[in-house]
Amino acid sequence: NIISIKNVVAQGNYAVVMATLQPDMNSLNLVVRPVGLEKVNDEWYIVDFDQIYNNAKYAALKALLEKI
């Protein structure tokens, strides 16, 4: 469950946001983590972290993640 999203950095069709998540609805524990996004046809999609670091297509997104 996503509690909040803060835009951190964007470049072209890639962006990194900081997402505050509540993994368990029965707990007050929160997790904050960076999430990589790719814009396709004016819609934003989450990019799997394995893809970011293993697919050359996402080199720009990897560079954005390294800035935070």
ABEGO torsion letter per residue (X at the ends): XBABBBBABBBEABBBBBBBBBABAABABBBBBBBBBBBBGGBBBBBBAAAAAABAAAAAAAAAAAAX
